[in-house]
């Protein structure tokens, strides 16, 4: 069976790695990001891919930067026939792309040429797209610009967020890769060049993008909340305190209140005016320094006095 090196980091990549192993591919090494501090206590934690690789007793390489690293030389010495990447998180240098005789293949979580870059799932939800998908593509020196071997789309439902979409897309990616790979290895597939006129980008989410703009409609704000959950998480402010918004629901209400105004406050509900007279219900949030709370628990236990007519989103 074909000898390959697998490169990936988050939970999205794990089913893809395990699918390759289950199909009998020889995984000579797994390359993933270095262990990082995680959580409030900053506990140094291995990546999900490293955990899976260790369970399968695979060689694990963790370069801080793959370009010019000893790990790159190790990969070359292994002489893999193929490199497969899935959300690795680093740019692969041309020297590495030239190592395998069958080239390098990427499992990318978008319908290329739409959303090249590091956050395609986030942007597909934030922008209100009806669908997204997975592309199996050849890797070239330019980021996410290689030819397309295969694609598969799936719908984005109103209940989906980044977390649920990554779970769905990892399964789709595994299945599509395992269907496509034998044809690539046999030389039966020629990659189709991407249409450069249709290219869009999805750079990593910035701090500024996390802040809620209440001038947007309730639907658009909900897209932002879902498109940033469970990371990096959208937020608003109230009397100088930050509220991370975890779950919201656009309502059927309309209002003439200024965007950002609290238009309904009961023991169980908190509704905020948005752009174009729309209204958003905050269902779950995380106040600064506290854990995740339902809106009912927050309103009944909050030390802050939250009342109708007050504003959110202003420092």
LOZARO-215537 format. One line per field, with one value per residue (C-alpha): x negated, y negated, z; residue in one letter; residue number from 0. Coordinates in pm, 1 decimal, padded with zeros to 6 digits. Each point is the difference from the previous one (the first is absolute). Layout:
N
u X:...
v Y:...
w Z:...
residu A:...
num NUM:...
//
This chain:
315
u 00000.0:-00109.0:-00244.5:00098.5:-00059.2:00309.3:00003.6:00283.9:00076.0:00361.7:00281.9:00114.2:-00309.9:00034.7:00272.2:-00196.7:-00317.4:00187.9:00176.4:-00335.2:-00124.5:00318.5:-00041.9:-00350.8:-00206.8:-00349.7:-00028.3:-00374.9:00034.8:00254.6:-00092.2:00195.4:-00037.2:-00201.6:00174.8:00153.0:00135.9:00379.8:00276.4:-00001.5:-00266.8:-00214.0:-00067.6:-00235.8:00209.3:-00074.9:00204.4:00290.3:-00199.7:-00300.0:00223.5:00139.9:-00345.1:-00140.2:00292.1:-00095.9:-00372.5:-00094.0:-00307.0:00098.7:-00185.3:00083.1:-00199.4:00058.9:-00051.7:-00030.7:-00205.6:-00371.9:00062.7:-00167.9:00348.7:00010.5:-00323.0:00149.1:00299.7:-00231.9:-00195.5:00324.2:00057.2:00380.2:00183.4:00264.9:00061.2:00356.3:00091.0:00322.8:00003.5:-00369.2:-00027.9:-00330.1:-00102.4:-00191.6:-00324.5:-00068.4:-00289.9:00244.1:00254.8:-00268.8:-00075.5:00281.5:00010.1:00383.6:00003.4:00188.0:00377.1:00207.1:00343.8:00138.7:00324.8:00159.6:00124.3:-00305.9:-00070.5:00228.0:-00167.4:-00367.5:-00176.3:00011.9:00363.2:00230.3:00260.8:00027.2:00057.1:00252.4:00224.1:-00071.9:00091.6:00323.7:-00091.4:00260.5:-00268.5:-00367.3:-00204.6:-00336.6:-00251.2:-00274.1:-00270.5:-00360.1:-00238.6:-00218.7:-00217.3:00290.6:00245.8:00308.0:-00046.7:-00064.6:00217.7:00314.6:00031.5:00346.4:00259.2:00306.9:00248.7:00224.8:00265.7:-00048.8:00310.2:00120.8:-00110.7:-00356.3:-00302.4:-00373.3:-00022.6:00281.8:-00114.9:-00355.4:00137.6:00209.0:-00273.7:-00261.2:00220.4:00063.2:-00372.4:-00092.2:00252.7:-00086.1:-00375.3:00028.9:00212.9:-00234.5:-00340.7:-00011.0:00074.5:-00276.4:-00250.3:00100.2:-00043.7:00364.4:00079.9:-00126.0:00049.7:00225.4:-00152.1:00187.5:00179.5:-00202.2:00290.6:00205.1:-00265.6:00092.6:-00203.7:00058.7:-00285.9:-00012.7:00258.5:-00134.1:00079.9:00189.4:00226.5:00109.0:00186.0:00373.7:00118.5:00363.4:00061.9:00010.4:00330.4:00091.9:-00062.4:-00345.0:-00092.4:00119.3:-00218.1:-00295.1:00070.4:00032.2:-00297.9:-00221.4:00120.2:-00167.8:-00299.2:-00100.1:00348.9:00175.9:00057.1:00173.3:-00041.3:00232.7:-00101.6:-00364.9:00033.2:-00045.0:00267.6:-00101.0:00304.5:00028.5:00351.5:00252.3:00328.2:00142.8:00358.3:00312.0:00023.4:-00059.6:-00100.4:-00064.6:-00265.1:-00360.2:-00220.5:-00158.7:00299.0:00139.7:00365.2:00114.1:-00120.6:00188.9:-00114.4:-00049.5:-00076.6:-00226.9:00067.9:-00218.0:00084.7:-00203.1:-00021.2:00304.5:00238.4:-00083.4:-00033.5:-00237.0:00052.3:-00311.7:00038.8:-00338.2:-00296.7:-00316.4:-00051.3:-00356.6:-00167.1:00287.5:00109.9:00258.8:00355.1:00349.7:00159.2:00242.9:-00282.3:-00189.8:00293.5:00101.8:-00352.1:-00182.6:-00148.9:00062.5:00330.6:00124.0:00311.2:00201.5:-00113.7:-00364.3:-00269.8:-00241.3:-00306.2:-00133.0:-00310.5
v 00000.0:-00357.7:-00150.9:-00347.1:-00275.1:-00153.8:-00361.1:-00134.4:-00159.0:-00043.2:00246.5:-00052.5:00188.6:00305.0:00194.4:-00056.2:00146.5:00291.9:00063.4:00027.8:00246.2:00206.1:00026.7:00137.9:-00295.0:-00004.6:-00318.1:-00042.1:-00310.8:-00246.0:-00370.1:-00231.0:-00327.7:-00011.2:00053.1:-00328.8:-00141.6:00036.0:-00138.0:-00233.6:00205.1:00002.8:00371.9:00110.0:00232.4:00213.0:-00054.8:00236.7:00142.0:00071.6:00182.1:00216.8:00065.5:00107.6:00239.5:00161.9:00003.2:-00223.9:-00219.2:-00356.5:-00311.1:-00343.4:-00279.6:-00353.5:-00094.3:00270.9:-00210.5:00060.6:00230.9:00332.7:00152.6:-00090.2:00194.7:00294.1:00002.0:-00000.7:00293.8:00197.1:-00029.4:-00005.4:00045.7:-00250.2:-00278.7:-00059.1:-00310.1:-00084.6:-00322.5:00022.8:-00371.0:-00083.8:-00092.2:00282.3:-00106.4:00098.9:00218.5:00218.5:00009.9:00144.8:00295.0:00247.7:00145.0:-00019.6:-00353.9:-00150.9:-00002.4:-00223.9:00063.3:-00354.5:-00087.8:-00217.8:00015.4:-00148.6:-00245.6:-00147.1:-00063.3:00063.2:-00043.4:00102.4:-00059.3:00121.2:00154.4:-00316.8:-00221.4:00233.2:-00033.7:-00368.6:-00085.2:00198.7:00249.4:00273.7:00264.3:00079.0:00310.2:00165.8:-00020.5:00254.7:-00198.9:00016.4:-00215.9:-00254.9:-00283.1:-00248.2:00043.3:00212.2:-00074.9:00349.7:00194.6:00173.6:00380.3:00023.4:-00191.7:00073.9:-00250.1:00017.4:-00246.5:-00242.6:00012.8:-00281.3:00216.9:00045.5:-00177.1:00034.5:00297.4:00200.8:-00081.4:00114.1:00331.1:00048.7:-00113.1:00228.3:00299.5:-00130.9:-00066.8:00351.8:00163.8:-00218.9:00046.7:00378.4:00005.3:-00232.6:00125.7:00330.6:-00186.0:-00252.7:00274.3:00188.9:-00314.3:00004.4:-00355.7:-00325.9:-00300.4:-00274.5:-00350.5:-00244.5:-00294.7:-00296.1:-00236.5:00176.5:-00000.6:-00131.2:00013.2:00094.4:-00138.7:00083.8:-00184.5:-00317.2:-00140.7:-00285.0:00242.3:00163.8:-00312.3:-00007.9:-00287.2:-00049.2:-00205.4:00334.7:00185.5:00263.3:00269.6:-00137.1:-00020.2:00357.1:00107.1:-00168.0:00169.9:00343.2:-00069.4:-00057.7:00276.9:00181.7:-00212.7:-00280.1:-00109.3:-00325.6:-00254.0:-00319.0:-00229.5:-00131.8:-00274.9:00076.2:00375.5:00246.8:00255.2:00287.5:00101.8:00377.3:00056.6:-00245.2:00012.3:-00254.0:-00075.0:-00090.5:-00332.0:-00341.1:-00317.7:-00367.7:-00006.9:-00088.0:00303.8:00128.6:-00094.7:00262.7:00016.9:00290.1:00111.3:00261.9:00268.9:00233.3:-00217.4:-00276.2:-00148.4:-00259.8:-00232.2:00050.9:-00172.2:-00053.8:00032.4:00366.1:00155.7:00267.3:00221.9:00081.5:00363.7:00080.9:-00212.2:-00007.5:-00310.8:-00111.3:00221.3:00249.3:00318.8:00063.7:-00086.8:00019.4:-00341.5:00091.3:00090.6:-00313.8:-00238.1:00153.7:00011.7:-00290.4:-00268.5:-00242.1:-00179.8:00075.4:-00187.1:-00087.2:-00318.6:00049.0:00046.8:00281.0:-00028.9:-00325.1:-00017.5
w 00000.0:-00069.6:00250.8:00113.7:00253.7:00158.9:00118.0:00215.6:00334.8:00127.2:00063.2:-00361.0:-00116.9:00224.9:-00189.3:-00320.8:00151.8:00150.0:-00331.5:-00177.1:00260.5:-00020.0:-00378.2:00043.8:-00117.0:00147.8:00207.2:00041.4:00217.7:00132.9:00003.2:00229.8:00186.5:00324.7:00334.7:00119.5:00328.1:00005.5:00223.1:00296.5:00176.1:-00316.6:00018.5:-00277.4:-00215.4:-00307.8:-00313.9:-00075.6:-00290.8:00222.1:00248.4:-00279.2:-00147.4:00336.0:00047.2:-00330.8:00090.6:-00291.3:-00033.7:00097.6:-00118.8:00144.9:-00164.3:00120.3:-00364.1:-00263.9:-00242.7:00054.8:00294.9:00088.1:-00027.7:-00369.0:-00050.0:00191.6:-00234.3:-00301.0:00144.1:00041.9:-00377.3:00008.8:-00328.2:00105.2:00252.7:00119.9:00198.8:00181.9:00202.7:00086.2:00072.0:-00169.4:-00352.2:-00170.2:-00170.1:-00361.0:00113.2:00192.5:-00282.9:-00226.7:00230.3:-00082.7:-00353.0:-00003.8:00136.0:00291.9:00044.4:00225.4:00153.0:00008.0:00179.5:-00268.2:-00356.8:-00165.7:-00152.4:00266.9:00335.8:-00044.0:00333.3:00362.1:00105.8:-00279.9:00230.0:00207.4:-00303.4:-00163.1:00308.4:00069.0:-00359.6:00017.9:-00272.1:-00056.4:-00045.6:00034.8:-00065.5:-00047.5:-00282.5:-00069.1:-00176.5:-00108.2:00199.1:-00172.9:00128.4:-00000.2:00288.8:-00081.6:-00370.4:-00134.2:-00237.5:00124.6:-00001.2:00157.5:00202.7:00207.0:00144.6:00307.1:00123.3:00288.5:00220.0:00231.1:00293.2:-00123.0:00143.4:-00061.9:00234.4:-00158.2:-00352.6:00072.5:00129.5:-00313.8:-00236.3:00155.4:-00083.8:-00351.2:-00041.8:00109.8:-00231.4:-00298.7:00045.5:00024.8:-00316.6:-00189.1:00112.6:-00192.1:-00324.0:00068.2:00078.9:-00315.7:-00209.5:-00103.8:00115.6:-00145.2:00228.7:-00134.6:00026.5:00221.8:-00155.9:00124.7:-00069.8:00270.1:00274.6:00345.5:00319.4:00363.1:00211.7:00368.8:00209.7:00161.3:00344.2:-00164.2:-00185.7:00326.0:00117.6:-00077.1:-00217.6:00099.9:-00314.6:-00181.4:-00022.2:00257.9:-00260.9:-00077.3:00369.0:00048.8:-00292.5:00170.1:00333.6:-00162.1:-00226.3:00303.9:00230.7:00168.4:-00099.6:00004.4:00131.1:-00084.4:00276.8:00097.6:00299.3:00266.3:00244.4:-00070.0:00056.2:-00283.2:-00084.6:-00225.0:-00203.8:-00040.4:-00134.5:-00142.7:-00192.6:-00246.3:00106.1:-00198.3:00185.2:-00149.1:00179.1:-00055.5:00274.5:-00075.6:-00073.8:00320.4:00216.4:00235.5:-00108.4:00220.5:00340.8:00197.8:00241.5:-00294.3:-00302.5:-00122.1:-00343.6:-00173.4:-00287.9:-00315.7:-00337.2:-00224.6:00293.3:00068.0:00345.7:00133.0:00305.3:00202.1:00112.0:00156.6:00090.6:00206.7:00211.1:00069.7:00259.9:00012.8:-00171.6:-00267.3:00110.4:-00140.7:-00026.9:00278.3:00239.1:-00095.6:00048.5:00330.1:00141.8:-00161.0:00218.5:-00286.6:-00022.8:-00348.7:-00105.6:-00306.6:-00171.8:00088.9:-00262.2:-00078.7:-00218.2:00142.9:00216.4
residu X:X:X:X:X:X:X:X:X:X:X:X:X:X:X:X:X:X:X:X:X:X:X:X:X:X:X:X:X:X:X:X:X:X:X:X:X:X:X:X:X:X:X:X:X:X:X:X:X:X:X:X:X:X:X:X:X:X:X:X:X:X:X:X:X:X:X:X:X:X:X:X:X:X:X:X:X:X:X:X:X:X:X:X:X:X:X:X:X:X:X:X:X:X:X:X:X:X:X:X:X:X:X:X:X:X:X:X:X:X:X:X:X:X:X:X:X:X:X:X:X:X:X:X:X:X:X:X:X:X:X:X:X:X:X:X:X:X:X:X:X:X:X:X:X:X:X:X:X:X:X:X:X:X:X:X:X:X:X:X:X:X:X:X:X:X:X:X:X:X:X:X:X:X:X:X:X:X:X:X:X:X:X:X:X:X:X:X:X:X:X:X:X:X:X:X:X:X:X:X:X:X:X:X:X:X:X:X:X:X:X:X:X:X:X:X:X:X:X:X:X:X:X:X:X:X:X:X:X:X:X:X:X:X:X:X:X:X:X:X:X:X:X:X:X:X:X:X:X:X:X:X:X:X:X:X:X:X:X:X:X:X:X:X:X:X:X:X:X:X:X:X:X:X:X:X:X:X:X:X:X:X:X:X:X:X:X:X:X:X:X:X:X:X:X:X:X:X:X:X:X:X:X:X:X:X:X:X:X:X:X:X:X:X:X
num 0:1:2:3:4:5:6:7:8:9:10:11:12:13:14:15:16:17:18:19:20:21:22:23:24:25:26:27:28:29:30:31:32:33:34:35:36:37:38:39:40:41:42:43:44:45:46:47:48:49:50:51:52:53:54:55:56:57:58:59:60:61:62:63:64:65:66:67:68:69:70:71:72:73:74:75:76:77:78:79:80:81:82:83:84:85:86:87:88:89:90:91:92:93:94:95:96:97:98:99:100:101:102:103:104:105:106:107:108:109:110:111:112:113:114:115:116:117:118:119:120:121:122:123:124:125:126:127:128:129:130:131:132:133:134:135:136:137:138:139:140:141:142:143:144:145:146:147:148:149:150:151:152:153:154:155:156:157:158:159:160:161:162:163:164:165:166:167:168:169:170:171:172:173:174:175:176:177:178:179:180:181:182:183:184:185:186:187:188:189:190:191:192:193:194:195:196:197:198:199:200:201:202:203:204:205:206:207:208:209:210:211:212:213:214:215:216:217:218:219:220:221:222:223:224:225:226:227:228:229:230:231:232:233:234:235:236:237:238:239:240:241:242:243:244:245:246:247:248:249:250:251:252:253:254:255:256:257:258:259:260:261:262:263:264:265:266:267:268:269:270:271:272:273:274:275:276:277:278:279:280:281:282:283:284:285:286:287:288:289:290:291:292:293:294:295:296:297:298:299:300:301:302:303:304:305:306:307:308:309:310:311:312:313:314
//
